[in-house]
Amino acid sequence: MLLLCTVLVGGWFVGPGSAAADLSGCTTDSSVPNELTVTCDPGSGVGEHAFIRCRDLLGMPHTHIGETIGPGGGWSRATCAPAETGPV
C-alpha cells in the first residue's frame, strides 16, 4: 500500500517532462491527438526514438516509446494507450 501511495503522489507532482528530444536534422509532429512522431533525415537521429508522456484516467503518468531510428533516418512514432491523454 505504501508503494502504491508513493507512486500515486510521485505521478501527480513530478513535472511532465518533454515529449521528444531536440535533434538536429529531425522534426517532430504532434498534430495527431495523443501521438508524437519524430522524422529524421538520413544520418540524423541515429539511436534516438520518439517518446510521449501520457496520463491515464486516474492521473498517473505513463511514458510510451517508439521504434529506434537507424542510420538511414526514418521515423519513430509514440502513441498514448486507449483512455490516456498526452503529451503532458
C-alpha positions in Angstrom: 0.0 0.0 0.0 2.9 2.4 0.8 4.4 1.7 -2.6 1.1 2.5 -4.3 0.7 5.8 -2.4 4.3 6.8 -3.3 3.7 6.1 -7.0 0.4 8.0 -7.0 1.9 11.1 -5.2 5.0 11.0 -7.3 3.0 10.7 -10.5 0.9 13.8 -9.7 3.7 16.1 -8.6 6.6 15.2 -10.9 7.0 17.6 -13.8 5.6 16.5 -17.2 8.9 16.2 -19.0 9.4 16.9 -22.7 7.7 15.0 -25.5 10.8 14.4 -27.6 14.4 15.3 -27.8 15.5 18.3 -29.8 17.6 16.7 -32.6 19.4 18.3 -35.5 18.1 17.1 -38.8 14.9 15.8 -37.2 11.4 17.2 -37.0 8.6 16.4 -34.6 4.9 16.3 -35.3 2.2 16.3 -32.6 -0.7 17.3 -34.8 -2.5 13.9 -34.2 -4.1 13.8 -30.7 -2.3 11.6 -28.2 0.6 10.8 -30.7 4.1 12.1 -31.4 6.1 11.4 -34.5 9.8 12.2 -35.0 11.1 12.1 -38.6 14.8 12.3 -39.3 17.0 12.8 -42.4 19.5 10.0 -43.2 22.4 10.2 -40.8 20.4 12.2 -38.2 18.8 10.9 -35.0 20.6 7.5 -35.1 19.7 5.5 -32.0 17.0 8.0 -30.9 13.3 7.4 -30.7 10.0 9.3 -30.1 8.7 9.3 -26.6 5.5 10.7 -25.2 4.3 11.2 -21.7 0.6 10.5 -21.2 -1.8 10.4 -18.3 -4.4 7.7 -17.6 -7.9 8.3 -16.2 -6.5 8.3 -12.6 -3.9 11.0 -13.5 -1.0 8.5 -13.4 1.8 9.4 -15.9 3.0 6.8 -18.4 5.8 7.1 -20.9 5.4 5.4 -24.3 8.5 4.9 -26.6 8.5 4.4 -30.4 10.9 2.4 -32.6 14.6 3.3 -32.7 15.8 5.4 -35.6 18.6 3.9 -37.6 21.5 5.3 -39.7 19.3 5.7 -42.7 17.0 8.1 -40.9 13.3 7.5 -41.0 10.6 8.0 -38.4 9.6 6.9 -34.9 6.0 7.2 -33.5 4.9 7.0 -29.9 1.2 6.8 -29.1 -0.7 7.0 -25.8 -2.7 3.9 -24.9 -6.5 4.0 -25.1 -8.1 6.1 -22.4 -4.8 8.1 -21.9 -4.2 11.7 -23.0 -0.9 13.4 -23.9 1.5 14.8 -24.3 1.6 16.1 -20.7 
